[in-house]
Amino acid sequence: AESFVSPSTSLCGGTESVDVVIRNNGAVTITSLSINWSVSNVAQTAYSWTGSLALNDSATITLGTYNFTPGTHTILVQTLSPNGQNDQVQANDTVSRTVIVHGYPVANAGADTTICSTSNKTISSASASGSSSLLWSTSGTGTFSGGTTLSPTYTPSGADTANGMVYLILTATGYPTCGSDVDSMALTFSASPN
């Protein structure tokens, strides 16, 4: 095997095709080849290739698919037995790729809550996973301190308290191509005690 076509070295997870390029670096045309491959030291179904590769010719082949879960995985591909014979130059038979799987982001803004209309709200029950960044926003006109953390403080505006309720919205942005997730909590304002 010469190189990988897919998967990329960074992905979100799920089932991905494992595609490699094979090349004939020898003088004899290759008409058959066995290909073993593994993901994180777990052997996958071997692939038997047939075709015709003259000197310096290459072909892209799909070895199969694999369901990638979050974490770091190493894919190892080894070509064996060109034309049913021992390979005389084994130094170029193996290729590997490390794949980092991030997973899809999940946002949880926390439970709906009620505060006194003269109070600020420090959020303490929010959570997020699989995200590269966080951002809080509001349906109102108040402001956040620490609006890119899981525990910001929201200062409501006069218009917020006059309306009686706002939504505080947490956006968890995933790693490239993993999208984002949004969740909100309702923040209700009660009248100040006299």
Backbone as ProteinMPNN parsed JSONL, in Angstrom:
{"seq_chain_A": "AESFVSPSTSLCGGTESVDVVIRNNGAVTITSLSINWSVSNVAQTAYSWTGSLALNDSATITLGTYNFTPGTHTILVQTLSPNGQNDQVQANDTVSRTVIVHGYPVANAGADTTICSTSNKTISSASASGSSSLLWSTSGTGTFSGGTTLSPTYTPSGADTANGMVYLILTATGYPTCGSDVDSMALTFSASPN", "coords_chain_A": {"N_chain_A": [[0.852, -1.174, 0.0], [0.419, 2.268, -0.691], [-0.609, 4.831, 0.062], [-3.183, 6.625, 1.913], [-6.532, 7.365, 0.96], [-8.968, 7.812, 2.153], [-10.213, 7.252, 5.482], [-10.227, 10.783, 6.504], [-7.759, 12.416, 8.604], [-8.982, 13.554, 10.745], [-12.139, 13.416, 12.051], [-15.745, 13.208, 12.535], [-17.046, 10.936, 13.365], [-18.868, 7.823, 13.063], [-19.83, 5.684, 10.297], [-17.328, 5.143, 8.015], [-15.683, 5.008, 4.85], [-12.82, 3.057, 4.044], [-10.221, 3.756, 2.144], [-7.503, 3.094, -0.001], [-4.425, 3.676, -1.797], [-2.796, 1.581, -4.0], [0.347, 0.651, -5.356], [2.453, -0.468, -7.99], [5.705, -1.033, -7.584], [7.534, -2.642, -8.674], [9.143, -4.576, -11.324], [7.615, -6.556, -12.513], [4.381, -7.122, -13.769], [1.605, -6.789, -11.657], [-1.005, -8.946, -10.852], [-2.563, -9.965, -8.878], [-3.22, -9.583, -5.371], [-2.962, -9.714, -1.864], [-4.518, -8.049, 0.85], [-4.157, -7.05, 4.07], [-5.787, -5.505, 6.827], [-6.191, -3.393, 9.688], [-7.906, -1.854, 12.464], [-7.091, 0.024, 15.143], [-5.621, -2.148, 16.185], [-7.392, -4.256, 15.768], [-8.185, -6.803, 13.702], [-9.503, -6.534, 10.421], [-11.764, -7.627, 7.81], [-9.921, -9.298, 5.418], [-8.743, -8.205, 2.184], [-8.948, -9.241, -1.134], [-7.317, -8.463, -3.963], [-7.637, -8.196, -7.488], [-6.47, -7.597, -10.772], [-4.666, -5.482, -12.996], [-1.565, -4.244, -12.7], [0.965, -2.516, -14.014], [4.493, -1.644, -14.008], [4.974, 1.101, -11.884], [2.274, 1.779, -12.058], [-0.855, 2.613, -10.487], [-3.641, 2.023, -8.266], [-6.766, 2.851, -6.836], [-8.397, 1.555, -4.085], [-11.232, 0.347, -2.265], [-11.171, -0.834, 0.88], [-13.064, -1.515, 2.728], [-15.608, -0.658, 5.146], [-15.756, 1.191, 8.236], [-16.998, 1.663, 11.506], [-16.429, 4.424, 13.128], [-15.757, 5.479, 16.39], [-15.763, 8.058, 18.962], [-12.456, 9.101, 19.827], [-8.996, 8.05, 19.513], [-7.772, 6.403, 16.721], [-5.815, 3.929, 15.067], [-5.113, 3.056, 11.815], [-3.937, 0.332, 10.061], [-2.451, -0.886, 7.184], [-1.498, -3.565, 5.129], [0.106, -4.896, 2.362], [0.309, -8.055, 0.756], [1.785, -10.985, -0.724], [2.106, -10.535, -3.693], [0.952, -11.533, -6.824], [0.719, -14.061, -5.772], [3.167, -14.655, -4.684], [6.118, -14.304, -2.537], [6.851, -11.012, -1.494], [9.578, -9.254, -2.738], [10.556, -6.8, -1.945], [9.765, -5.615, 0.88], [9.629, -3.285, 2.304], [7.98, -1.248, 1.393], [5.406, -2.081, 1.792], [3.603, -1.554, 3.829], [1.376, 0.768, 5.327], [0.275, 3.345, 7.505], [-2.249, 5.151, 9.352], [-3.207, 7.639, 11.614], [-6.216, 8.392, 13.124], [-8.218, 10.877, 14.415], [-11.131, 10.975, 16.187], [-13.716, 13.036, 16.838], [-16.418, 13.168, 17.588], [-19.878, 14.2, 17.756], [-21.118, 17.449, 18.701], [-22.783, 18.139, 21.83], [-25.101, 20.054, 23.504], [-26.216, 21.335, 26.633], [-28.155, 23.494, 28.23], [-29.018, 23.622, 30.789], [-31.426, 23.518, 33.519], [-34.693, 25.078, 33.369], [-35.322, 28.111, 35.138], [-36.19, 30.328, 37.878], [-35.641, 33.659, 38.903], [-35.149, 36.449, 41.132], [-36.243, 39.634, 40.045], [-34.364, 41.613, 40.357], [-31.936, 40.413, 40.34], [-28.85, 38.871, 39.202], [-28.011, 36.063, 37.102], [-26.072, 33.327, 37.65], [-25.051, 30.708, 35.808], [-25.064, 27.322, 36.588], [-25.537, 24.704, 35.973], [-25.098, 23.887, 33.389], [-23.924, 21.931, 30.588], [-21.644, 20.469, 28.218], [-20.451, 18.528, 25.461], [-18.026, 17.161, 23.172], [-17.341, 19.5, 21.842], [-15.683, 22.302, 20.29], [-15.866, 24.926, 20.859], [-17.807, 27.258, 22.835], [-20.763, 29.273, 23.12], [-22.805, 31.66, 24.564], [-26.021, 33.103, 24.152], [-28.874, 35.309, 24.073], [-32.466, 35.617, 24.141], [-33.279, 37.991, 24.892], [-32.204, 41.284, 25.905], [-30.155, 41.499, 27.675], [-26.849, 41.023, 29.172], [-23.898, 38.912, 29.008], [-21.37, 37.754, 31.204], [-18.418, 36.072, 30.853], [-19.297, 34.567, 28.686], [-18.434, 32.512, 27.023], [-18.059, 30.226, 28.377], [-19.006, 27.399, 30.477], [-20.226, 28.293, 32.735], [-21.428, 31.032, 32.842], [-22.317, 34.415, 33.845], [-25.411, 35.979, 33.763], [-26.673, 39.147, 33.185], [-29.66, 40.636, 33.459], [-31.527, 42.888, 31.36], [-33.475, 45.932, 31.77], [-35.621, 45.709, 30.027], [-35.777, 42.941, 29.744], [-36.589, 42.061, 32.337], [-39.005, 43.406, 32.472], [-40.432, 42.081, 30.495], [-40.703, 39.656, 31.709], [-39.569, 37.157, 31.181], [-36.818, 35.442, 29.619], [-34.971, 33.618, 27.141], [-32.05, 31.763, 27.623], [-29.434, 30.856, 25.657], [-27.424, 28.213, 24.704], [-24.818, 27.495, 22.546], [-23.017, 24.901, 21.273], [-20.251, 24.428, 19.46], [-18.983, 22.13, 17.181], [-16.004, 20.27, 16.238], [-14.254, 20.823, 13.082], [-16.484, 20.121, 10.444], [-18.268, 18.797, 12.1], [-20.54, 20.088, 12.897], [-22.97, 21.821, 14.969], [-24.617, 22.163, 18.174], [-27.561, 23.206, 19.83], [-29.061, 24.433, 22.769], [-31.53, 25.578, 25.094], [-32.465, 27.475, 28.014], [-35.21, 28.537, 30.006], [-35.421, 31.596, 31.58], [-37.045, 32.988, 34.13], [-38.447, 35.871, 35.613], [-39.156, 36.958, 38.849], [-41.208, 39.143, 40.835], [-39.656, 41.645, 42.875], [-39.317, 41.261, 46.386], [-41.083, 43.321, 48.66]], "CA_chain_A": [[0.0, 0.0, 0.0], [1.23, 3.468, -0.806], [-1.15, 5.962, 0.81], [-4.618, 6.619, 2.204], [-7.423, 8.337, 0.351], [-9.897, 8.11, 3.233], [-10.815, 8.491, 5.989], [-9.307, 11.863, 6.825], [-7.111, 12.229, 9.903], [-9.842, 14.144, 11.765], [-13.526, 13.281, 11.628], [-16.76, 13.306, 13.59], [-17.494, 9.616, 13.792], [-19.812, 7.139, 12.199], [-19.274, 4.741, 9.336], [-16.493, 5.764, 6.981], [-14.999, 4.127, 3.917], [-11.36, 3.019, 4.153], [-9.726, 3.682, 0.765], [-6.055, 3.231, -0.107], [-3.797, 3.59, -3.119], [-1.734, 0.585, -4.132], [1.215, 0.969, -6.502], [3.451, -1.479, -8.339], [7.056, -0.48, -7.676], [8.414, -3.672, -9.221], [9.199, -4.709, -12.781], [6.647, -7.55, -12.972], [2.986, -6.693, -13.636], [0.879, -7.453, -10.561], [-2.385, -9.292, -11.226], [-3.304, -10.303, -7.659], [-2.576, -9.067, -4.176], [-3.742, -9.816, -0.63], [-4.363, -6.845, 1.668], [-4.653, -7.143, 5.438], [-5.904, -4.2, 7.467], [-6.721, -3.407, 11.049], [-8.198, -0.563, 13.084], [-6.764, -0.061, 16.578], [-5.15, -3.525, 16.422], [-8.46, -5.245, 15.547], [-8.138, -7.195, 12.287], [-10.717, -6.402, 9.628], [-11.827, -8.634, 6.753], [-8.863, -9.129, 4.412], [-9.209, -7.864, 0.848], [-8.207, -9.891, -2.224], [-7.382, -7.618, -5.15], [-7.191, -8.713, -8.787], [-6.467, -6.564, -11.8], [-3.398, -5.459, -13.714], [-0.751, -3.07, -12.385], [2.32, -2.539, -14.583], [5.468, -0.842, -13.272], [4.571, 2.459, -11.509], [0.822, 1.988, -12.102], [-1.495, 2.585, -9.175], [-5.091, 1.859, -8.254], [-7.412, 3.182, -5.565], [-9.352, 0.502, -3.743], [-11.969, 0.455, -1.005], [-10.974, -2.06, 1.65], [-14.302, -1.766, 3.456], [-16.045, 0.47, 5.958], [-15.552, 1.01, 9.668], [-17.781, 2.582, 12.321], [-15.49, 5.109, 14.015], [-16.308, 6.075, 17.604], [-14.829, 9.078, 19.453], [-11.175, 8.649, 20.353], [-7.905, 7.979, 18.54], [-7.688, 5.082, 16.09], [-4.745, 3.75, 14.096], [-5.42, 2.115, 10.735], [-2.717, -0.261, 9.518], [-2.733, -1.634, 5.953], [-0.306, -4.274, 4.657], [-0.074, -5.706, 1.159], [1.024, -9.336, 0.834], [1.686, -12.006, -1.772], [1.815, -10.112, -5.075], [0.903, -12.666, -7.761], [0.844, -15.297, -5.007], [4.582, -14.867, -4.347], [6.663, -13.43, -1.502], [7.302, -9.721, -2.005], [11.026, -9.141, -2.579], [10.842, -5.513, -1.284], [8.641, -5.461, 1.813], [9.709, -1.983, 2.971], [6.898, -0.361, 0.953], [4.153, -2.856, 1.834], [2.757, -1.179, 4.961], [1.09, 2.181, 5.541], [-0.628, 3.528, 8.642], [-2.829, 6.481, 9.529], [-3.877, 7.889, 12.89], [-7.458, 9.133, 12.914], [-8.816, 11.415, 15.643], [-12.583, 11.063, 16.029], [-14.165, 13.995, 17.845], [-17.815, 13.019, 17.983], [-20.742, 15.347, 17.491], [-21.312, 18.235, 19.915], [-24.051, 18.082, 22.551], [-25.239, 21.193, 24.42], [-27.284, 21.288, 27.634], [-28.127, 24.807, 28.876], [-29.44, 23.519, 32.188], [-32.874, 23.534, 33.777], [-35.392, 26.349, 33.457], [-35.245, 28.602, 36.51], [-36.78, 31.629, 38.193], [-34.832, 34.472, 39.804], [-35.689, 37.753, 41.486], [-36.036, 40.549, 38.919], [-33.209, 42.487, 40.604], [-30.749, 39.56, 40.476], [-28.149, 38.284, 38.063], [-28.076, 34.608, 37.126], [-24.871, 32.561, 37.321], [-25.484, 29.378, 35.368], [-24.195, 26.332, 37.225], [-25.916, 23.329, 35.622], [-24.929, 23.651, 31.95], [-22.88, 20.978, 30.21], [-21.425, 20.308, 26.778], [-19.422, 17.549, 25.102], [-17.7, 17.098, 21.754], [-17.328, 20.834, 21.248], [-14.425, 23.034, 20.25], [-16.133, 26.248, 21.433], [-19.132, 27.501, 23.402], [-21.194, 30.66, 23.059], [-24.133, 31.939, 25.106], [-26.758, 34.242, 23.623], [-30.142, 35.478, 24.763], [-33.595, 36.131, 23.362], [-33.506, 39.329, 25.422], [-31.19, 42.306, 25.618], [-29.179, 41.513, 28.757], [-25.468, 40.735, 28.79], [-23.2, 37.805, 29.654], [-19.971, 37.804, 31.603], [-17.973, 34.674, 30.706], [-20.247, 33.99, 27.732], [-17.874, 31.395, 26.248], [-17.79, 29.174, 29.357], [-20.208, 26.673, 30.905], [-20.835, 28.914, 33.921], [-21.425, 32.49, 32.731], [-23.295, 35.174, 34.622], [-26.285, 36.78, 32.905], [-27.241, 40.345, 33.795], [-30.824, 41.0, 32.654], [-31.801, 44.306, 31.116], [-34.796, 46.361, 32.227], [-36.617, 45.142, 29.105], [-35.906, 41.517, 30.075], [-37.414, 41.889, 33.537], [-40.361, 43.894, 32.143], [-41.09, 41.016, 29.725], [-40.964, 38.556, 32.63], [-38.847, 35.92, 30.849], [-35.951, 35.367, 28.445], [-34.29, 32.331, 26.933], [-30.596, 31.785, 27.555], [-29.189, 29.869, 24.602], [-26.053, 27.704, 24.631], [-24.42, 26.869, 21.283], [-21.762, 24.142, 21.329], [-19.766, 24.232, 18.091], [-18.111, 20.966, 17.096], [-14.786, 20.375, 15.455], [-14.621, 20.98, 11.67], [-17.465, 19.225, 9.806], [-19.11, 18.109, 13.09], [-21.744, 20.857, 13.146], [-23.149, 22.43, 16.283], [-25.838, 21.799, 18.876], [-28.092, 24.355, 20.551], [-30.064, 24.161, 23.796], [-31.862, 26.808, 25.809], [-33.176, 27.407, 29.286], [-36.064, 29.698, 30.235], [-35.119, 32.343, 32.795], [-38.23, 33.748, 34.48], [-38.173, 36.878, 36.647], [-40.25, 37.181, 39.802], [-41.188, 40.493, 41.391], [-38.838, 41.811, 44.075], [-40.101, 41.396, 47.61], [-41.105, 44.716, 49.176]], "C_chain_A": [[0.893, 1.229, 0.0], [0.718, 4.605, 0.065], [-2.641, 5.766, 1.05], [-5.324, 7.678, 1.376], [-8.422, 8.78, 1.421], [-9.846, 6.984, 4.256], [-9.756, 9.563, 6.221], [-8.72, 11.619, 8.22], [-7.923, 12.82, 11.05], [-11.275, 14.058, 11.262], [-14.457, 13.248, 12.824], [-17.228, 11.96, 14.105], [-18.534, 9.062, 12.851], [-19.083, 6.243, 11.216], [-18.573, 5.484, 8.209], [-15.865, 4.686, 6.121], [-13.49, 4.202, 4.163], [-10.824, 2.728, 2.754], [-8.22, 3.918, 0.753], [-5.627, 3.181, -1.569], [-2.744, 2.497, -3.044], [-0.947, 0.926, -5.395], [2.18, -0.195, -6.722], [4.794, -0.786, -8.516], [8.05, -1.48, -8.256], [8.293, -3.777, -10.729], [8.145, -5.657, -13.341], [5.23, -7.018, -12.759], [2.306, -7.5, -12.532], [-0.56, -7.687, -11.008], [-3.221, -9.718, -10.021], [-2.487, -9.88, -6.442], [-3.504, -9.29, -2.995], [-3.472, -8.569, 0.201], [-5.001, -7.094, 3.028], [-4.761, -5.738, 6.005], [-6.537, -4.346, 8.838], [-7.006, -1.98, 11.485], [-7.998, -0.752, 14.584], [-6.447, -1.499, 16.989], [-6.238, -4.587, 16.336], [-8.494, -5.545, 14.052], [-9.515, -7.04, 11.644], [-10.676, -7.465, 8.523], [-10.782, -8.332, 5.681], [-9.486, -8.887, 3.037], [-8.324, -8.577, -0.174], [-8.403, -9.067, -3.486], [-6.93, -8.407, -6.368], [-7.335, -7.595, -9.804], [-5.171, -6.643, -12.558], [-2.69, -4.138, -13.419], [0.648, -3.267, -12.953], [3.227, -1.669, -13.713], [4.971, 0.594, -13.112], [3.076, 2.753, -11.666], [0.267, 1.922, -10.686], [-2.997, 2.405, -9.345], [-5.594, 2.247, -6.869], [-8.448, 2.112, -5.293], [-10.004, 0.804, -2.392], [-11.836, -0.87, -0.282], [-12.254, -2.481, 2.361], [-14.711, -0.504, 4.18], [-15.794, 0.141, 7.427], [-16.373, 2.063, 10.404], [-16.86, 3.2, 13.372], [-16.226, 5.753, 15.181], [-15.307, 7.108, 18.126], [-13.595, 8.478, 20.121], [-10.129, 8.678, 19.252], [-7.787, 6.549, 18.038], [-6.507, 5.062, 15.127], [-5.175, 2.686, 13.097], [-4.087, 1.639, 10.163], [-3.111, -1.114, 8.316], [-1.431, -2.256, 5.469], [-0.669, -5.093, 3.426], [0.829, -6.926, 1.254], [0.859, -10.112, -0.464], [1.313, -11.474, -3.15], [1.97, -11.309, -6.02], [1.123, -14.002, -7.047], [2.256, -15.612, -4.553], [4.968, -13.999, -3.136], [7.138, -12.138, -2.149], [8.788, -9.579, -1.716], [11.437, -7.833, -1.897], [9.656, -5.202, -0.375], [8.607, -4.098, 2.496], [8.567, -1.047, 2.583], [5.527, -1.052, 0.979], [3.16, -2.365, 2.88], [2.604, 0.331, 5.046], [0.13, 2.277, 6.728], [-1.117, 4.966, 8.683], [-3.474, 6.543, 10.895], [-5.068, 8.804, 12.624], [-7.987, 9.58, 14.276], [-10.296, 11.637, 15.379], [-13.121, 11.908, 17.184], [-15.558, 13.71, 18.377], [-18.582, 14.303, 17.705], [-20.992, 16.113, 18.78], [-22.715, 18.038, 20.503], [-24.052, 19.232, 23.55], [-26.399, 20.947, 25.372], [-27.188, 22.584, 28.43], [-28.513, 24.755, 30.346], [-30.949, 23.673, 32.304], [-33.423, 24.959, 33.764], [-35.385, 26.798, 34.922], [-35.899, 29.973, 36.643], [-35.855, 32.352, 39.155], [-35.594, 35.764, 40.109], [-35.337, 38.736, 40.363], [-34.873, 41.505, 39.126], [-31.897, 41.708, 40.684], [-30.112, 39.249, 39.126], [-28.264, 36.773, 38.186], [-26.728, 34.033, 36.714], [-25.324, 31.137, 37.014], [-24.518, 28.345, 35.938], [-24.504, 24.902, 36.789], [-25.798, 23.034, 34.126], [-23.836, 22.613, 31.717], [-22.777, 20.924, 28.685], [-20.353, 19.248, 26.574], [-19.193, 17.602, 23.599], [-17.604, 18.453, 21.082], [-15.931, 21.446, 21.268], [-14.604, 24.44, 20.8], [-17.574, 26.33, 21.912], [-19.468, 28.974, 23.253], [-22.613, 30.762, 23.599], [-24.71, 33.15, 24.393], [-28.1, 34.294, 24.348], [-31.221, 35.924, 23.792], [-33.91, 37.554, 23.803], [-32.393, 40.275, 25.039], [-30.176, 42.449, 26.745], [-27.806, 41.125, 28.246], [-24.91, 39.567, 29.59], [-21.804, 38.238, 30.068], [-19.502, 36.354, 31.569], [-18.838, 33.914, 29.724], [-19.702, 32.896, 26.837], [-17.487, 30.24, 27.166], [-19.093, 28.46, 29.704], [-20.882, 27.315, 32.117], [-20.78, 30.44, 33.853], [-22.423, 33.118, 33.715], [-24.075, 36.054, 33.656], [-26.839, 37.946, 33.712], [-28.417, 40.783, 32.934], [-30.94, 42.514, 32.481], [-33.163, 44.649, 31.715], [-35.897, 45.788, 31.343], [-36.836, 43.659, 29.383], [-36.854, 41.33, 31.252], [-38.831, 42.363, 33.291], [-41.136, 42.844, 31.358], [-41.387, 39.798, 30.59], [-40.191, 37.273, 32.354], [-37.95, 36.136, 29.633], [-35.464, 33.932, 28.302], [-32.794, 32.596, 26.895], [-30.191, 30.594, 26.709], [-27.706, 29.502, 24.568], [-25.839, 27.03, 23.281], [-23.06, 26.209, 21.485], [-21.358, 23.844, 19.895], [-18.762, 23.095, 18.091], [-16.838, 21.271, 16.337], [-15.169, 20.446, 13.972], [-15.448, 19.801, 11.144], [-18.374, 18.51, 10.794], [-20.358, 18.898, 13.464], [-21.771, 21.494, 14.527], [-24.459, 21.938, 16.878], [-26.246, 22.996, 19.718], [-29.11, 23.87, 21.564], [-30.332, 25.463, 24.532], [-32.528, 26.491, 27.138], [-34.024, 28.67, 29.4], [-35.677, 30.306, 31.579], [-36.298, 33.279, 33.052], [-37.89, 34.683, 35.641], [-39.396, 37.028, 37.537], [-40.103, 38.578, 40.375], [-40.327, 40.527, 42.637], [-39.743, 41.879, 45.293], [-40.017, 42.833, 48.112], [-40.389, 44.832, 50.486]], "O_chain_A": [[1.968, 1.242, 0.6], [1.504, 5.274, 0.735], [-3.273, 4.876, 0.48], [-4.78, 8.753, 1.124], [-8.688, 9.972, 1.577], [-9.466, 5.864, 3.915], [-8.555, 9.299, 6.146], [-9.151, 10.708, 8.926], [-7.585, 12.607, 12.214], [-11.594, 14.56, 10.184], [-14.018, 13.259, 13.974], [-17.765, 11.882, 15.21], [-19.017, 9.754, 11.954], [-17.868, 6.068, 11.298], [-19.157, 6.34, 7.544], [-15.553, 3.593, 6.594], [-12.951, 5.27, 4.452], [-10.95, 1.615, 2.243], [-7.721, 4.828, 1.414], [-6.358, 2.715, -2.443], [-1.906, 2.486, -2.142], [-1.503, 1.426, -6.374], [2.655, -0.82, -5.773], [4.998, -0.043, -9.476], [9.25, -1.212, -8.324], [7.435, -3.137, -11.337], [7.813, -5.573, -14.523], [4.915, -6.516, -11.68], [2.416, -8.725, -12.479], [-1.243, -6.775, -11.473], [-4.444, -9.822, -10.119], [-1.258, -9.825, -6.473], [-4.711, -9.078, -3.11], [-2.341, -8.085, 0.257], [-6.207, -7.318, 3.138], [-3.933, -4.877, 5.706], [-7.299, -5.274, 9.11], [-6.436, -1.025, 10.958], [-8.655, -1.584, 15.211], [-6.938, -1.997, 18.002], [-6.028, -5.713, 16.788], [-8.79, -4.67, 13.237], [-10.542, -7.368, 12.238], [-9.653, -8.123, 8.333], [-10.765, -7.242, 5.108], [-10.609, -9.312, 2.765], [-7.097, -8.522, -0.087], [-9.51, -8.98, -4.017], [-5.976, -9.182, -6.305], [-8.225, -6.752, -9.696], [-4.624, -7.728, -12.754], [-3.141, -3.067, -13.823], [1.424, -4.078, -12.447], [2.753, -1.027, -12.776], [4.589, 1.233, -14.092], [2.654, 3.884, -11.426], [0.831, 1.271, -9.807], [-3.546, 2.61, -10.428], [-4.93, 2.002, -5.861], [-9.273, 1.795, -6.149], [-9.408, 1.424, -1.511], [-12.317, -1.9, -0.753], [-12.494, -3.67, 2.57], [-14.228, 0.587, 3.874], [-15.641, -1.02, 7.808], [-16.438, 3.217, 9.98], [-16.551, 2.57, 14.383], [-17.198, 6.483, 14.987], [-14.128, 7.049, 17.777], [-13.672, 7.5, 20.865], [-10.347, 9.26, 18.189], [-7.712, 5.605, 18.824], [-6.229, 6.054, 14.452], [-5.548, 1.573, 13.468], [-3.22, 2.445, 9.825], [-3.998, -1.963, 8.415], [-0.397, -1.592, 5.399], [-1.618, -5.876, 3.439], [1.951, -6.856, 1.755], [-0.102, -9.906, -1.206], [0.314, -11.906, -3.725], [2.989, -12.0, -6.009], [1.643, -14.952, -7.633], [2.523, -16.719, -4.086], [4.238, -13.081, -2.762], [7.751, -12.157, -3.217], [9.219, -9.762, -0.577], [12.528, -7.746, -1.334], [8.67, -4.603, -0.804], [7.645, -3.788, 3.199], [8.217, -0.149, 3.35], [4.606, -0.648, 0.269], [1.984, -2.727, 2.824], [3.565, 1.079, 4.864], [-0.716, 1.405, 6.93], [-0.494, 5.873, 8.13], [-4.195, 5.63, 11.297], [-4.94, 9.848, 11.984], [-8.178, 8.763, 15.177], [-10.675, 12.383, 14.476], [-12.996, 11.54, 18.352], [-15.834, 14.001, 19.541], [-17.995, 15.355, 17.451], [-21.071, 15.507, 19.848], [-23.687, 17.805, 19.785], [-23.123, 19.375, 24.345], [-27.438, 20.419, 24.976], [-26.256, 22.764, 29.213], [-28.35, 25.739, 31.068], [-31.647, 23.923, 31.321], [-32.723, 25.915, 34.098], [-35.435, 25.971, 35.833], [-36.127, 30.675, 35.658], [-35.343, 31.757, 40.103], [-36.556, 36.113, 39.425], [-34.245, 38.667, 39.798], [-34.432, 42.148, 38.174], [-30.864, 42.267, 41.052], [-30.74, 39.35, 38.072], [-28.581, 36.259, 39.259], [-26.286, 34.218, 35.58], [-25.904, 30.457, 37.86], [-23.303, 28.475, 35.791], [-23.803, 23.975, 37.194], [-26.342, 22.038, 33.649], [-22.94, 22.441, 32.542], [-23.709, 21.29, 27.969], [-19.459, 19.087, 27.404], [-20.064, 18.036, 22.845], [-17.771, 18.548, 19.866], [-15.113, 21.149, 22.14], [-13.626, 25.089, 21.17], [-18.442, 25.582, 21.464], [-18.579, 29.826, 23.258], [-23.512, 30.047, 23.154], [-23.996, 34.099, 24.07], [-28.414, 33.411, 25.147], [-30.937, 36.529, 22.758], [-34.71, 38.244, 23.17], [-31.73, 40.115, 24.014], [-29.417, 43.417, 26.772], [-27.61, 40.921, 27.048], [-25.372, 39.267, 30.691], [-21.142, 38.998, 29.361], [-20.124, 35.492, 32.192], [-19.088, 32.724, 29.916], [-20.423, 32.393, 25.975], [-16.69, 29.38, 26.79], [-20.166, 28.877, 29.268], [-21.989, 26.925, 32.487], [-20.158, 31.075, 34.704], [-23.247, 32.433, 34.322], [-23.498, 36.776, 32.842], [-27.405, 37.756, 34.789], [-28.223, 41.248, 31.81], [-30.513, 43.297, 33.33], [-33.912, 43.76, 32.119], [-36.969, 45.426, 31.828], [-37.96, 43.169, 29.271], [-37.8, 40.546, 31.183], [-39.774, 41.791, 33.838], [-42.35, 42.716, 31.521], [-42.243, 38.987, 30.234], [-40.158, 36.384, 33.205], [-38.277, 36.911, 28.734], [-35.543, 33.138, 29.24], [-32.327, 33.522, 26.232], [-30.558, 29.457, 27.007], [-26.844, 30.369, 24.421], [-26.573, 26.115, 22.91], [-22.079, 26.871, 21.822], [-22.04, 23.097, 19.194], [-17.818, 23.08, 18.88], [-16.628, 22.386, 15.859], [-16.315, 20.152, 13.634], [-15.125, 18.639, 11.386], [-19.186, 17.684, 10.376], [-21.16, 18.427, 14.27], [-20.735, 21.679, 15.167], [-25.3, 21.372, 16.181], [-25.4, 23.712, 20.254], [-29.928, 23.0, 21.264], [-29.474, 26.344, 24.589], [-33.069, 25.407, 27.353], [-33.617, 29.742, 28.951], [-35.613, 29.608, 32.591], [-36.527, 34.231, 32.307], [-37.134, 34.318, 36.541], [-40.517, 37.2, 37.059], [-39.006, 39.134, 40.399], [-40.27, 39.547, 43.38], [-40.815, 42.483, 45.242], [-38.975, 43.477, 47.99], [-40.313, 45.921, 51.054]]}, "name": "protein", "num_of_chains": 1, "seq": "AESFVSPSTSLCGGTESVDVVIRNNGAVTITSLSINWSVSNVAQTAYSWTGSLALNDSATITLGTYNFTPGTHTILVQTLSPNGQNDQVQANDTVSRTVIVHGYPVANAGADTTICSTSNKTISSASASGSSSLLWSTSGTGTFSGGTTLSPTYTPSGADTANGMVYLILTATGYPTCGSDVDSMALTFSASPN"}
